[in-house]
């Protein structure tokens, strides 16, 4: 299996069908032309002297050229190294130092960053820029390049590295998760079964390609579906669903919240939607119920990491039965059960499986062909994370008698107050029962008496006004006394990683 060949199949079967719709640039490309672009780019990169295993850095928002670079690299054995464009130059240089790419392809929106990187001592010998205001170097690169299928492509696939995705860094410095063609393929298979993809789907990519959502986008293209690219804004997302007849997308919890909060939400035509997957963090049960009421489609939850793509799923039926039939309603707080190609265990620190009693916490570990090969150039971290074929996630959870997993915290986020373990997810779920709350995150803060106490950061829905006392009262009604927040701080927004996960380390800095 060579992931780079995905567009080739549909260029052969349905060359005139739309492959990519770039909403930000009002550009469209069909499968025939898209595959031609990929072949030309692959040949052009090889003409520079790049060979199997060399890295090609990408600094770009979601764009046709960005996705084409992934496929072109994959087709001929190069390794795509997308970079988070939100990072500082210092952080980008760390990623470049780790990956040592020989070429960088960037969007014109990042010309200043490109110049700063060019003025630094790096491994990069070849610089190319695309976009209306670019220097034209990308166009020049492919202008006279051959449209023939590169000879090298017949020898690439399966266990060969495909790309390096750098973690969102929610708990510290980003690490480069190296995936192969095979691990991506199995991650796609997990998604196909869970999302029940059909060729008539139209998929909207709301996340950025420098992170794991690129795999979900490739998966829909593997079925010949059109892919709608955007850089997320809630109003734009609703407009695109209506205009392009979008049937599926991944919406992290925060995205769905903001979409439902848009003025005149009910006036948008969302009838084309078939299924929404949500993830990137737990969604309060109240919000799940609101989303099922607001969107005319099914919901599934996917729990995953950069290192293992998506690993567990809470199915469409789980949501319907919990909301409509009131059956096992507590499972709305679950991230579901192991995916089609995934094996899950929850273990204690010695690696022994904890009881399936819904109470005993342990760490989620994962065995799956969709797991990463390892952290690029970091054998020490790889050895620490992957042990005897199992990947240790760092997520603390319980599970019930049928294998439904309930994440209670990141290992590093657990709060210990007066000797009692307080799991932030439980506190956040309780606070979110107040319907004025749009988003909430809790962290531990130093407490002279108890060691740590709970502080809540709360974002209110537009036009709503509640005070600290009301938030604490909501928590008290749903928690043990020691679990309730001592302090509530109202904020306009919560700091987030590109995946939509809340950056609690940034919140902790606000308490120092």
C-alpha positions in Angstrom: 0.0 0.0 0.0 1.3 3.4 -1.1 -0.8 6.2 0.3 0.5 8.5 -2.4 -1.5 6.5 -5.0 -4.9 7.4 -3.5 -5.7 10.2 -6.0 -4.4 8.1 -8.9 -7.2 5.6 -8.6 -9.9 8.3 -8.9 -8.0 10.1 -11.6 -8.4 6.9 -13.5 -12.0 6.2 -12.6 -13.6 9.6 -12.3 -11.1 12.2 -13.5 -13.7 15.0 -13.8 -15.0 14.6 -10.3 -13.9 17.3 -7.8 -11.0 16.2 -5.6 -10.3 19.4 -3.5 -12.3 22.5 -2.9 -10.2 25.2 -1.2 -12.7 27.6 0.3 -10.2 30.2 1.5 -8.9 30.7 -2.0 -12.0 29.9 -4.0 -10.1 27.2 -5.9 -11.2 23.8 -7.1 -9.3 20.9 -8.7 -10.6 17.6 -10.1 -9.0 14.3 -9.6 -7.4 14.2 -13.0 -5.6 17.5 -12.6 -4.8 16.8 -8.9 -3.0 13.6 -9.8 -1.2 15.4 -12.6 0.0 18.0 -10.1 1.2 15.3 -7.7 3.2 13.5 -10.4 4.8 16.7 -11.5 5.7 17.7 -8.0 7.1 14.2 -7.2 9.3 14.3 -10.3 10.4 17.9 -9.5 11.5 17.0 -6.0 13.5 14.0 -7.2 15.1 16.2 -9.8 16.6 18.2 -6.9 18.6 15.2 -5.9 16.2 14.2 -3.0 16.0 10.5 -2.4 14.0 8.0 -0.4 13.9 8.9 3.3 14.7 12.6 2.8 12.4 15.0 4.5 10.4 17.8 2.9 9.1 20.5 5.3 5.7 22.2 4.7 4.7 25.5 6.2 1.2 26.2 5.1 -2.5 26.5 6.1 -4.9 24.0 4.5 -4.3 24.3 0.7 -4.3 22.2 -2.4 -0.5 22.5 -2.8 -0.1 21.4 0.9 -2.1 18.2 0.4 -0.4 17.6 -3.0 3.0 17.7 -1.2 1.9 14.9 1.2 0.9 12.7 -1.7 3.9 13.5 -3.9 6.3 12.7 -1.1 4.5 9.5 -0.2 4.5 8.4 -3.8 8.3 8.4 -4.2 9.5 7.6 -0.7 10.2 11.1 0.6 8.9 12.0 4.1 6.5 15.0 4.5 7.3 17.1 7.5 4.4 19.6 8.0 5.0 22.3 10.6 2.6 24.1 12.9 2.5 27.6 11.4 1.3 29.0 14.8 4.7 28.3 16.4 7.4 30.9 16.9 10.5 30.9 14.8 12.5 29.4 17.7 10.0 26.5 17.9 10.0 26.0 14.1 13.8 25.8 14.2 13.6 23.1 16.8 11.4 21.1 14.5 13.7 21.7 11.5 16.7 20.6 13.7 14.9 17.4 14.5 13.8 16.5 11.0 16.7 18.0 9.0 14.6 18.6 5.9 16.3 19.2 2.6 13.5 21.3 1.1 10.7 23.5 2.4 7.5 24.3 0.6 5.6 27.3 2.1 2.5 29.4 1.5 2.9 33.1 0.8 1.1 34.0 4.0 4.2 32.9 5.8 6.8 34.8 3.8 8.2 36.6 6.9 8.6 33.3 8.7 10.2 31.8 5.5 12.7 34.7 5.4 13.6 34.3 9.1 14.2 30.6 8.6 16.3 31.2 5.5 18.5 33.5 7.5 19.1 30.8 10.0 21.6 28.0 9.7 19.5 25.0 8.7 19.6 21.8 6.7 17.3 23.2 4.0 18.9 23.8 0.6 15.8 24.3 -1.5 13.0 26.8 -0.8 9.7 27.0 -2.7 6.8 29.3 -2.1 3.2 29.2 -3.6 0.3 31.6 -3.5 -0.9 34.7 -5.4 1.7 36.9 -3.6 4.6 34.4 -3.6 7.9 34.7 -5.4 6.7 32.1 -8.0 9.3 29.5 -7.0 6.8 26.7 -6.6 5.3 27.3 -10.0 8.8 27.3 -11.5 9.6 24.1 -9.7 6.8 22.1 -11.4 6.6 24.1 -14.7 8.7 21.9 -16.8 8.5 18.8 -14.6 7.5 15.5 -16.2 3.9 14.3 -15.9 5.0 10.7 -16.1 4.6 8.4 -13.2 7.9 8.4 -11.3 9.7 5.1 -11.7 10.6 5.1 -8.0 6.9 4.9 -6.9 6.7 1.2 -7.7 9.2 0.4 -4.9 7.5 2.5 -2.2 4.9 1.6 0.4 3.9 -0.5 3.4 6.5 0.0 6.2 8.3 2.9 4.5 7.9 6.2 6.5 5.3 8.5 5.1 5.2 11.6 7.3 6.2 13.1 10.6 3.5 14.8 12.6 4.5 16.8 15.6 2.4 16.5 18.7 0.2 19.3 19.8 2.4 19.7 22.8 -0.4 19.9 25.3 1.9 18.8 28.1 5.3 20.0 26.9 7.7 20.2 23.9 6.4 18.8 20.6 7.7 15.4 19.5 7.7 14.1 15.9 5.5 11.0 15.5 6.7 9.0 12.5 4.0 7.2 10.6 4.4 4.7 7.7 2.1 4.0 4.8 0.8 0.9 6.6 0.1 2.7 9.9 -1.8 5.4 8.1 -3.7 2.8 6.1 -4.8 1.0 9.2 -5.8 4.3 10.8 -8.0 5.0 7.8 -9.5 1.5 8.1 -10.5 2.2 11.7 -12.1 5.5 10.6 -13.9 3.9 7.6 -15.7 1.4 9.8 -16.5 3.9 12.5 -17.7 6.7 10.2 -19.4 4.3 7.8 -18.0 6.3 4.8 -19.8 6.1 1.5 -18.6 7.4 -2.0 -21.3 10.0 -2.0 -19.9 11.8 1.0 -18.5 15.3 0.9 -15.9 15.8 3.7 -15.0 19.1 5.3 -11.6 19.3 6.9 -11.8 21.7 9.9 -8.5 20.8 11.4 -5.1 21.6 10.1 -3.0 19.3 7.9 0.0 19.5 10.2 -1.8 17.3 12.6 -3.7 14.0 12.5 -6.9 15.2 10.8 -4.9 15.0 7.5 -5.4 11.2 7.8 -9.2 11.6 8.0 -9.1 13.8 4.9 -7.0 11.3 2.9 -9.4 8.6 4.0 -12.4 10.2 2.4 -10.4 10.8 -0.8 -9.6 7.1 -0.7 -13.3 6.6 -1.3 -13.3 9.1 -4.2 -15.1 11.8 -2.1 -14.6 15.6 -2.6 -12.6 17.3 0.1 -13.6 20.8 1.3 -10.6 22.7 2.8 -11.1 25.6 5.2 -9.3 27.3 8.1 -12.0 27.1 10.8 -14.4 29.9 11.5 -17.8 28.9 12.9 -19.9 31.0 10.4 -17.7 29.8 7.5 -18.2 26.2 8.5 -21.9 26.6 8.5 -21.9 28.4 5.2 -19.8 25.7 3.5 -22.0 22.9 4.8 -24.9 24.6 3.1 -23.1 25.5 -0.1 -21.0 22.4 -0.7 -23.6 19.9 0.7 -21.0 18.7 3.2 -22.1 15.3 4.7 -19.3 14.7 7.3 -16.6 16.5 9.3 -14.6 16.3 12.5 -15.5 18.9 15.0 -13.6 19.1 18.2 -15.7 20.0 21.1 -14.9 23.7 21.0 -15.8 23.9 17.3 -19.3 22.4 17.8 -19.9 24.8 20.7 -19.0 27.8 18.7 -21.0 26.7 15.7 -24.1 26.2 17.8 -23.5 29.7 19.3 -23.6 31.4 15.9 -26.4 33.9 15.5 -29.3 32.6 13.4 -27.8 29.1 13.5 -31.2 27.6 12.8 -31.4 29.4 9.4 -28.4 27.5 7.9 -29.3 24.6 5.6 -27.5 21.6 7.3 -29.7 18.9 5.8 -26.8 17.3 3.8 -25.1 16.3 7.1 -24.9 12.5 7.6 -22.4 12.2 10.5 -20.2 14.4 12.7 -17.3 13.0 14.6 -16.1 14.9 17.6 -13.0 14.6 19.7 -10.0 16.5 20.9 -11.2 16.3 24.5 -14.3 15.2 26.4 -17.6 16.8 25.6 -20.0 17.4 28.5 -23.1 15.3 28.3 -25.3 18.4 28.1 -23.5 19.6 25.1 -23.8 16.2 23.4 -27.5 16.4 23.9 -27.6 19.9 22.5 -25.5 18.9 19.4 -27.8 15.9 18.6 -30.8 18.3 18.8 -29.1 21.0 16.8 -27.5 19.0 14.0 -29.7 16.8 11.7 -27.3 13.8 11.8 -25.6 11.2 13.9 -22.7 11.8 16.2 -19.7 9.6 17.0 -16.8 10.3 19.3 -13.3 9.4 18.4 -10.5 9.3 21.0 -7.0 9.4 19.5 -3.5 10.8 19.6 -1.0 11.9 17.0 0.9 8.7 17.9 -2.0 6.3 17.3 -4.5 8.1 15.1 -8.0 7.3 16.4 -8.1 4.4 18.8 -11.6 4.2 20.4 -15.1 5.2 19.3 -18.4 5.9 20.9 -20.7 4.8 18.2 -23.8 6.4 16.6 -26.0 3.9 18.4 -24.4 4.6 21.7 -25.4 8.2 21.4 -28.9 7.5 20.2 -29.7 4.9 22.9 -28.3 7.2 25.7 -30.3 10.3 24.6 -33.5 8.8 23.2 -33.8 5.6 25.3 -32.0 6.8 28.4 -30.0 3.6 28.2 -26.6 3.7 30.0 -26.6 7.5 29.9 -23.3 7.5 31.7 -21.6 6.3 28.5 -22.0 9.8 27.1 -19.0 10.5 29.3 -17.1 7.6 27.7 -14.8 7.7 24.7 -16.2 4.3 23.7 -14.6 1.0 22.9 -11.6 -0.1 20.9 -11.7 0.5 17.2 -11.8 -2.1 14.4 -8.0 -2.7 14.2 -7.2 -1.6 17.8 -6.7 -3.5 21.0 -7.0 -1.5 24.3 -6.1 -2.3 27.9 -6.2 -0.2 31.0 -3.4 -1.1 33.3 -1.8 -0.1 36.6 1.8 1.1 36.9 3.1 -2.5 36.8 1.3 -3.2 33.6 -1.5 -5.3 35.1 -5.0 -4.9 33.8 -7.3 -3.1 36.2 -10.8 -4.5 36.9 -13.6 -3.5 34.6 -15.6 -2.1 37.4 -16.0 1.5 36.2 -14.1 2.7 39.3 -10.4 1.6 39.2 -8.2 4.0 37.3 -5.3 3.0 35.2 -3.4 4.1 32.1 -4.8 3.4 28.6 -2.3 1.4 26.5 -2.9 0.5 22.8 -1.7 -2.2 20.5 -2.6 -1.4 16.9 -1.1 -1.5 13.4 -2.2 2.1 13.2 0.4 3.1 15.9 3.3 5.2 14.9 6.7 3.7 14.1 8.2 5.9 16.9 9.3 9.4 17.7 11.7 10.6 14.9 15.3 10.7 16.1 14.2 10.1 19.7 14.8 6.4 20.5 14.7 7.2 24.2 11.2 8.5 24.0 10.1 5.7 21.7 11.4 3.1 24.1 9.6 4.8 27.0 6.3 5.0 25.1 6.1 1.7 23.1 6.8 -1.3 25.3 6.4 -4.9 24.1 4.2 -3.6 21.2 1.9 -1.6 23.4 1.8 2.2 23.3 1.4 3.9 26.6 -0.8 7.0 26.1 -0.5 8.8 29.4 -4.3 9.0 29.7 -5.9 7.8 32.9 -9.2 6.0 32.6 -11.6 3.5 34.0 -13.6 1.0 32.0 -16.9 -0.9 32.5 -17.8 -4.5 32.0 -18.3 -4.1 28.2 -15.0 -2.3 27.6 -16.2 1.3 27.4 -13.4 3.6 28.5 -13.9 6.7 30.6 -11.0 9.0 30.5 -10.6 10.8 33.8 -7.4 12.8 33.2 -4.0 13.1 31.7 -1.6 11.6 34.1 0.1 15.0 34.4 -3.2 16.8 35.0 -4.5 14.9 38.0 -5.0 17.1 41.0 -4.2 15.8 44.5 -6.0 17.6 47.3 -5.7 16.5 50.9 -4.5 13.1 49.7 -7.5 12.6 47.4 -7.2 12.3 43.7 -9.4 14.8 41.8 -9.8 14.1 38.1 -10.3 17.3 36.1 -12.7 15.7 33.6 -15.2 14.9 36.3 -15.1 18.5 37.6 -15.4 19.9 34.1 -18.4 17.7 33.4 -20.1 18.9 36.6 -19.5 22.6 35.9 -20.7 22.2 32.3 -24.2 21.2 33.6 -24.7 24.9 34.1 -26.2 25.8 30.7 -24.6 29.3 30.7 -21.2 27.6 30.3 -19.7 27.4 26.8 -16.3 25.9 27.8 -14.5 25.0 31.0 -11.1 23.8 32.1 -9.9 23.1 35.6 -6.3 22.9 37.0 -4.7 22.4 40.3 -3.2 25.3 42.2 -1.0 25.3 45.3 -2.9 25.3 48.5 -1.1 25.7 51.9 -3.6 23.6 53.7 -4.6 20.9 51.2 -1.5 20.8 48.9 -3.6 21.6 45.9 -7.0 22.9 45.3 -9.2 23.3 42.2 -9.4 26.4 40.0 -11.8 26.6 37.1 -11.5 28.7 34.0 -14.9 29.3 32.5 -16.0 30.8 29.1 -19.6 31.8 29.1 -22.0 31.7 26.2 -22.6 35.0 24.5 -25.1 37.1 26.3 -25.1 35.0 29.5 -24.0 36.3 32.9 -23.4 34.2 36.0 -21.0 34.7 38.9 -18.5 32.6 40.7 -20.9 31.5 43.4 -23.3 30.1 40.8 -20.6 28.1 39.1 -19.4 26.7 42.4 -22.9 25.8 43.4 -23.5 23.9 40.2 -20.3 21.9 40.9 -21.4 21.3 44.6 -24.7 19.8 43.3 -22.8 17.2 41.3 -19.6 16.5 43.1 -18.2 15.6 46.5 -17.3 18.7 48.5 -13.5 18.3 48.1 -13.8 18.2 44.3 -15.5 21.5 43.8 -13.5 24.5 42.6 -12.3 27.0 45.2 -11.7 29.7 42.6 -13.5 30.5 39.3 -11.9 32.8 36.7 -14.0 33.9 33.8 -12.1 34.3 30.5 -13.0 35.1 26.9 -11.3 32.0 25.5 -9.2 29.0 26.5 -5.8 28.5 25.1 -5.8 25.6 22.7 -3.4 23.4 20.6 -4.1 23.1 16.9 -6.0 19.9 17.6 -8.5 21.9 19.7 -7.2 20.4 22.9 -7.0 22.8 25.8 -3.5 23.8 26.8 -3.7 23.4 30.6 0.0 24.2 31.0 -0.9 27.8 29.7 -3.7 28.0 32.3 -1.3 26.9 35.1 1.0 29.8 34.1 -1.9 32.1 34.9 -1.9 30.8 38.4 1.8 31.2 39.1 
